[in-house]
Amino acid sequence: MNDHGDKQTAFEMCVVVPRSIVKKEDKKYDCIEVLIKELKNVGFIIDRAVGLTDEFIKLAAPLQTLGKAAAELQMKKLTYIAKYVHSGELGLCLTLISGMDLQFEWEEVKAFVRQPDGSLFSWCERFECYHHLLYGIVNKSKVDAMLKWEDKEYIWEVGESLLRRLESAGIVKQVFPLHVEIKRKELLRSWVLNWRNFTNQPIDVMYSYFGMKIAIYFAFLRMYTHWMLFPAAYGLIVQFVDFGSMQFLVLPVFFISIILWAALFFQFWKRKNSALLARWQIHYSATAGQGCKFLGMEWSSLQSPLELVKNLGIDKVKEREAYQRHEWFGHLMRFRNNAIIILSIICLQLPFELAYAHLYEVMDSDVMKFGLTAAYLILIQYFTKIGGKISMKLIQYENNENTEYQADSLVYKVFGLYFMQSYIGVFYHALLHRNFKTLRQVLIQRLIVYQILENVLENSLPYLKYSYKKYRAVRNKKKEKKQTSNVKIQFNTKVEKEYLKPSYSASIGEELEDGLFDDFLQLTLQFGMVMMFACAFPLAFAFAAVNSFTQLKTDALRLLTMLKRPVPRAAATIGAWLNIFQFLIVMSICTNSALLVCLYDKEGKWKIEPGLAAILMLEHILLLIKFGLSRFLPEEPAWVRANRVKNAAQAQGMYSKQLLKSISGQGRLMGHHRTL
């Protein structure tokens, strides 16, 4: 039985190497044969599959192999605490409760808490163990070893990682996680193809299969979709129902309701997030600074102040100075980088966006507007890519604690670019020209045309890339065998088809982010569009609700069928995106107040009359309510907080007793030696 509790071994990793024929006399020194031998020595279960042009080494690790790797990594895991409790007629019963995070030891495996699916290690922990085992194969002999590959010789130096040596030589093409067919089909059936309960999500299965970050995203998307039904229905009523003499109050009431809805949603999402972490028995304080190792990179701390003081001895003054230098240098570097990005947006992107908005306003021909929009979309892609590359360069000089903080810094910088290109033209039509007809046209264009195009591209591009790779592989095989085009060549293995699928990577900064970057970016831009211009176009919430329902299924289908299995990320929240959503709520209070002023003051005199004064007061009150809700509504449910405090107190009491017994035992032993 494997780690999942299944009788069948689950192959979760794959190493791709070129297909070749090994001579008997070269078998001892052949790179692939040496790699296979070393993988078996580590403890992997291996299955070799031969494709058209490559060979695929599928790997599965028994529980004992993963456990030993976790012990070598000094991985921290939650432990059980045995406690006797009264249970009615049964009297005292032994109960296991969650304890505290301790370093994993394979000999004490029964003391550690298991995952919701019954496995000992989560997917992120297993991936980290796989990474450690694969890249931990080094030349332990006292001399360099010679390896051969197609009449070429390579030197495997002492202490060098075998896999990295083969990667640098181009022999190992790729190492990637595999889909587990049994669980993939189960998710397809219970999640993607479950049309009766459209928004149903087997969240525990998703967490076990994809990891924490993706499970958190889909939990957020589901809750966002459900909550979006209220403003969608409300917007339909405001748009199509005539309230007669009370019509002048409809938009202000709608504005107040939408802001309260958004503020409440994100407070309740924080509570939902805390409940999910408690359900998966994850301590946020532990995961916040903890990363997950990726193939080719390590998502853990890059440089901490502790490393700065290791060579300074125990001098407290020097230690404090090192901490202070590290802290303030990081603040200064982030301030400098943010200033560079903001000035670039103001000096370069803002004039470009205003020029496009002005030309769109003065043009009369729809054909010219369409051509202008097409040219704008092409040019803006280059602006965004250049901005993303500059942001990546700047982040390298920041003293971020770990790679997740680097990723958050990238999110803030890139969102600034997208914020300018997405909203500045809309602000131009709304506030400068007060042209609400053009404003509604632009909003409809962004919400319908852009969203449809983005969804089509998002879901069709992976399939087109996969089809092109299949075509190239078949064409190369025919050239190799000198066959005619009429001869049909098929892929015999599923792993080869999976290898040809695209990775779940970000469009910008794929070194730091995965595909969730683009999914969250699309969601935040849509949220900002409907929130900041709610008073001008209440119907926009209905379009957003339809898009969210669609995204629930298309994102899931894309992950399970069109892409490789994503590399897991240990992130307990949605990170920087939550702060961006909160920023957009504050912006929507300001923009909708300005829209109400424009609708009220049709002559454009901007006189402080009772109506305008009421709108200004309303803005300040809503800002106060928005920030007040974050204080009065707890981010953690009472039952989560109570369980956390109770478990912490019980764990502290149990370990305190064990420590006292250990100390007293050592004292008695020392006293016994003295009497002797």
N, C-alpha and C positions, 0 to 999 in steps of 0.2 A: 504494500500500500504506500502511495506517495504522499507528498505534503498536502495534497488537496483532499485526501481521504478517498481517492479513486483507486480502483484496482489497476487501472491502466496507467502506464507511465506517461506523464505529460511532457512533451518536448517543448521547451519554452525559449530556447536560444538557437541561433543558426550561424555558422561560420561558412562564408562563401569563398571557394578557391577555384582556380581554373581546372577544367577537366584535362586529364593527361593519362598516359600509359607509362607505368613505372617498370623499368627493367629489374630483374631479380637481383643482379649484382649491385644495383644502386638503391635497393629498397631500404637498406640500413641507414643511409644518409639522406634519403629523400625528404624534402621539407614537410610534405603532407603526412608521410608515414611517421616521421618524428613527432609532428604535432598530434596525430591521433594517439600515439603511444603515451605522450605526456598527458593528454586529456584523460585517458583511461587511468593513468597513475593517480591523478588528482581525485578521481572518484566519479567522473561523469559516465552516464549511460549514453552511448553513441549510436546513431543511425545514419548511415551514409546513403544519400540519394544522388543519382547521376542525372543531370539535365542535358539540354542540347549543347551548351558550350561550357557549363560550369558544374562543379560538384558541390553539394550542400551537406555540411556536417551538422546534423541536428543534435542538440544536447539536452539532456535531462539530468537533474541533480537529485539523488535520493535525499531524504530528510537528514540523515546523518552527515552527509557531505555539506549541506547547507548549514547545519548546526555548527560544525567545526569551523567553517568560514566565518560565521557570525561571531564565534568566540575569538577568532584571530582579529577580527575587526573591532573587538571590544564594543559590540553593539549593545545599546541599552534597550531593555524590554520590560514591560509591566509584569509584575509578579503577583501571585496569589498570596493571601494570608488565611490560614486556617483558624476558625473561631468557633467556639461552642456557644450555641444559642438555645433558649428554651422554645420548644415547639409543642405546646399543649400536652396531650397524653403521651407523646413520644419522649418527653423529657428533653434531655440535652442532645442536640444534633450537631454534627460537625458541618460547618458551612464555609465555603470558599468565597472570599471577597477580594476585590482588587486592592493591591498594595501600592508599591512604588516602583519606579524605574530603576532596575539594577543591571549591572553588566551581565550579558548572557554567558552561561556556562552549559556546555552540552551534557555534563554529568547530572545537572539539576534541571533537566528539560521539563519535568512535570510541574515545576514551580512557576512556570511562566504562562501568562494568559494567552489563550488562542484567539484567532480572528473570528469574525461573525460566521464565516463559512467552515469553521472547524480547523483550518490550517494553522500551523505554528507561526509562520512568517507571512507578512503582507507581500503584495507584489513588488512594492518598492524595496523592501528588505531583501526579497529573493533576488531582485535585479542587482542590488548592491553586492550580494554574495557571489552571483555569477560573474560580475565584473572583477571582483577580487580574485576569484579562482582562475579566470581566463588570463588576466594580465599579471597574475602572480606566478606564472610558470616561468622560472628563470634558470639559467645555466648554473647549477650548483657545484659543478666539477671545478677542479683547480686549473684547468686549461681551457682554451677556446675550442669550440666544437665546429666541425666543418659540415655544412649542409649543401645539398645539390638540388638543382631544379632546371630541367631541360638543358643539360650540358653547361650550366652555370654553377659556380660555387659561391657560397656565402659563408661568412664567419659569424658564428653565434658566440658573442663574447661572454666572459664570466660575469654573472650577476645581471645580464641583460634579459629583458622580457622577450620570450620567444614570439608571442603574438605581435608585439610592436615591431620586432625585427622583420617578420614576414609582411606586415602592413607597409613598412617603409620600402620593402623590396617589390611591392605590388603583387605578392603572391596571395595574401589574404585580401580579398576585394572589399568585403563588408562583414560586419557583425551586427545582427539585428534581432530583436525579440520576435518570437513566432506567435501567431494566433493559436489558441488551443481550441480545436474544432468542436469539442463537446460543449464547452462553455460559450463559444461564439454562437453556435446554433441555438443554445438555450436563451441567450440574450436576444437573438433575432426573433425567436418565437414569443418570448414574454414581454419584449420591449418594443421593437420596431414594428412587428407585424400584429401587435395587439390593438386592433381597431375598435374593439368594444369600449375599452377604457383608454381613450386616445392619449392621455397624459400620464398613464401609469409608468412608473419607473421602479424596477427592482434595485433599489439604491445600494443594498448590501452586496449584491452580486456585481454591480458596476464598480464598487469600491474594491472588491477582491480582484477583479479582472483588469481594470484600467488604472487603479491607483487613486489616491486621495484627490489630486488636483482636478481630474476630469469628473470624478463623482461629485465634487463640490460645484463644478460649473453646471452640470445638468440639474442638480438640486436647485440651484439658483434660477436657472432658466425655467424650470417647471413652476416654481413659486411666482416668478415674474409674469409668466403667461397667465396663471390663474388670477393674479391680482390685476392684470391688465383688462380683464373683462369689465370691471366697474367703470373705469374712465371711457372704455370703448362704448358701452351702452349709454353712459351719460352724454358722451360727445354726439352720438346719433340723435338723442333727444334734443339737445341744444341746437343742432344743425337743422333739423327738419320740423320741429314743433314751434308754432307761433304762440307766444305767451301774451300777446296783446299789449296792454298798458304796462305790464311788468317786464317787458322785453329788455329795458335798459338795466335791469338788475341781474339778468341771466348770466352774462359773461363775468361780472365780478364774483357771483356765487360759484360759478364753474371754476374760476381761477382759484378761489380759496379752497374748494373741494379737492382740486388736483394737487395743490401743494401739500395739503394735509395727507392726502393719499400717498404721495411719494415719500414724505417724511416718515409716515407710519410703516410703509413697506420696508424701508431699509432698516428701521429699528427691529421689526419683527424678523427680518432676514438674519440679523446678527444673533437673535435668539435661536433661530432655526439652525444656524451654523454651529452654535455652541451645543445644541442638542445632538447634532450629528457627530460631533467630536466625542461627546460623552458616550454616544451609542457605539462608536468604534473604539472607545477606550483610548483616546489620544489626548495627551496633555499638550495644549497649545504652546505653553511656555517652553516645552521641550522641542517642539517641532519648529518653532519660529526661527531658531538659529541653526536648525539642522537641515542639511541638504541631502540630496540623493545623488550618488555617483552615476555619471553618464559615461557611455562609451567614448573614450577620447578626451573626456574632461571630468572634473570633479566638482559637483555642486555642494561645496562646503566652504568653510571660511578660507579666504585668500590670505589675509594677513591680520592678525589680531594684536592688540597692545601687549598681550602676554608674550608674544614672540619678540617684541621690541625690548622687553626688559629681561629676557632670559640671560643675556650676556652682560647685564649690568649688576649682577650680584643681588644682594638683599638690601641695597641702599634705598630706603623709602623715599628720600627726596628725589633721586634720579628716577625711581619708578613713577612717582606722581608726575614729574616733568614729561616723561615719555608718554604717559596717558594723555596729558594735556596737549602735547604737540600732535599726537595722532588724531585727537578729537578735532582740534581747531584747523589742522591742515585739511582734514576731510571736509569740514564745513566750507572752508575757503575754496577748495577745488570744486565742490558742488555749486557754490554761488557763482564762480567764474563760468562754469559750463552752462548753467542755466541762463546767465546773462548773455552768453554767446548765442544760445538758441533763440532767446527772446528778441535780441537785436536783429538776428538774421530774419526772423519772421516779420518784424516791423519794417525793416529796410528792403527786403527782397520779395517776400511773399505777399505782404499786404498791398503794395502797388499793383502787383500782377492780378490779385483777386479783385481789387477795385476797378481796374481797367476792364476785366471781363464783365463784371456786374454792370458797369456803365454802358458798355457796348450792347449788352443784352437788353438794356432798358431803352436805348435809342433806336434799335433796329425795329423795322416794321414787318419785314418778311419772316415768316416762320421757317422757311428753308435756310435763310441766312443764320437764324438763331440756332437751328439744328447743326449747321456746319460749324458755327462758333463753339457750341457746346462740345462737339466731337473733338475739335482741335484742343480745347481747354482740357478735356479729360486725358488726352494723350500727353500733353505737356506736364500736367500735374503729376502724372506717374513718375516722370523723371525728377521733378522737384522733391517728391516724397522719398524716392530711393536715395537721392543725394543727401537729403536731410537725415535719413536713417543711418547712412554710412558715417556721416559726421558725428552723429550721436554716439555710435559705437566707438569711434575713436576717442571721444571725450570721456566716455565712461571708464575707459581703461586707466585713466589718471585719477579716478576717484577712489578714496579709501572706504569702499563699501565692505560691510562685515562679511557678507557671503554673496553667492551668485544670485540668490533670490532678490537681494537688495539691488544688485546691478540690474536685474530684470525690471524691477520697479522703477528705477531711474530711467531706463530706456522707455518704459511705458509713458511716463510723464512727458518726456521730450518729444516722442513721436506723436502723442495725442495733441500736443500743442500745434504741430504742423497740420494735422487733420482737422483740428478745431477751426483753424483759420480758413482752410480751403473749403470746409463744409458749411460754415455759418456766416462768413463775412459778406457774401453776396446777398444772403437772406436779410441780414441786418441792413444792408444798403437799400434794398427795396422797401423794408418795413419802416425804418426810422428816418431816412434822409428824404426819400421821395413820397413816403406814405402811400405807396401804390399797393393797396391790399389785394387787388385783382391779380397783379403780377406776382405778389407774394404767395398767394394760394396756388397759382400755377407752378411756381418753383417748388413749393412744398409737395404738391402732387407728383411732380416730376421726380423729386428726390425719393419720395416714399414708395412710389409705384415702379417707375421705370428703373431707377438705380437699384432698388432692392431686388427686382426681378432679375436684372442683369447680373448682380452680384451672386444671387443664389444659383443662377444657371452656370456662371463661370466657376463658382466654388464647387459645384457638384459634377460639372462636366469635364473640367480640366484634369482631375485625377484619372478619370476614365480614358481621356484622350492620351495622356502621358503613358498610361499602362498599355493602351493599344499600340502606340508607336514603338514602345520598347519590345513588345511581342513581335511586331512586324520586323524590327531590326534583327532580333535574335533569329527569327526564321530565315530572313534573307541571308544573314551571315552563314547560317548552317548550310543553306543551299549552295552558296559560293564555295564553302569548304568541301562539300561533296560533289560539286559541279553538276547539280541536278537542275532539271528544267523547272519553270515556274508552275507547271501543272501538278507537280508532285506535292501532295499535302503532308506537311510536317506538323505534328501535334506535341503539346507539352504533356509529358507523362506523370509529372509530379506536381502536387499542390504547392510544395515549398518553392518551386521555381516560379510559379505564377505569383506567389506572395512576394518573392524577391523583386519582381518587376514592378510591383505597385509602388507609388510614391510614398514618401515618409510624411508623417504628420508634423510639418515644420512651419515656422512663421515666415511671412513674406518679407519681414524686416528683422534683422538681428537674430537669425536662427541659431547663432552660437549661444544665446541666452534664453530664447523663448521657443515655445512649440506652437502648434496650430491654434491653441486657445487664444493666443494674442490676436489673431484675425477675427475669431468668433466674438471675443469680448469687445474688440474695436467696433465691429459692425453693430453690436447691441448698444454700446454707449452712444454712438453717433445717431442711431435711431431714437434712443431715449431723449437725447438733447434736442433733436429736431421737433419731436411732438410736444415736449415740455416747454421749451422756450418760446414757442409760437402757438400755444394752446388757444389763446383768446382769438387769434386770427383764423384758425382752422381747427375747430374742435373735432371734426371728423377724422383727423389724423390718427387719433388713438385707435379707431377701428382698423385702419390699415396696419398699424403697429401690432395689434392683437393677432390679426391674420398671419402676419409675417412671423410672429413668435411661435404660433402653433405649427407653422410649416417648418421652422428651424428646429423644433424639438425632434421631429422625425428625420429630417434630412441630415442633420449633424450626426445623429445616431447611425443612420444607414451608411454614411460616408466612413465613419470610424470602423464599422464592422465588415464592410464589403469592399471599399475602394482603396483603403490605405493599409500600410503596415500597422502592426500593433504598436501603439505609441509607447515611447520610453516614459516610465513613471516619474512623477515629480512629487516630492514631499512638501506640499504647501497646504496649510490648514485653513486658509481663507482665500478670498478672491483677490487679496493683495491690494495693489495700487488702484485697481479698477473701482473699489469701493469709495475711495477718496475722490475719484473722478466723477462718479455718480453724485456724490454729495455736492461737489462743485457745480455740477449742472443744475441741481435743484436751486442753489443760491442764484445762479445766473438766470434761471427761469422766473424767479420772483422779480428780479430787476427788469427783464425784458417784457414780461407780461404786464407789469405796471406801466412801462413805457407805451406798450400797445394800447392799453386802456386809456392812457392820456391822449394818444393820437386819435382814438375813436371818439373820445369826449370833446377834445379841442379841435374840431374839424377845420376851423379857420387858421390854426397854426399860430395863435397869439401867445400861447403858453402863459396865460394869466392864472394866478393862484386863486381860483374861485373855489367855492365849497366842494364841488365835485373833484377838482384836481387835488385839493388838500386832503380829501378823504382817501384818494388813491395813494397819495404819499404816506399817509398814516397807515393804510392797509399794508403797504410794502414793509414798513418797519415792524408792524405787529406780526406779519408772517415770518419775517426773519427771526424775530424773538421766539416765536412758537417752534420754528424748525430747530433752532439750537437748544431750546428748552426741552423738547421731546427726547433728545439724546441724553439729557440729564435725569429726567423723571421716569423714563421707561427703561428698566434694566436690560442690558445686553445679554444677560445670562438668565435663563429660567430658574425659578426658585428651587425646583427639584434637582436641577443640575448642580446648582451651587451647594445645596444641602448634601447631596451625595459626595461631592468633591471634598467638602469640609469634613464630613463623617469619615470617609475613607482615609483622608490624610491624617486625621486624629488617631484612628485605629492603627494605621500603619506606623505612625510615630510611636504610639504606645507599645506596639508589639516589638519593634526594633530597639526601643529603649530598654525593654526588659531583657531582650537577648544580649544587648551590649553590657548591661549590668551583670548578668550571669557570667558572661565571658570575662569581665574584669574581676569579679569576685573569685571565679575559678582560677584565674592566673595568680591572684593574691594568695589563695590557699596553697597553690603549688609552690610559690616562692617561700611561704612560711614553712612548708614541709622540708624544702631543701635546706633552709637555715637550721632547723632542728637536727638534721643529719650532719 
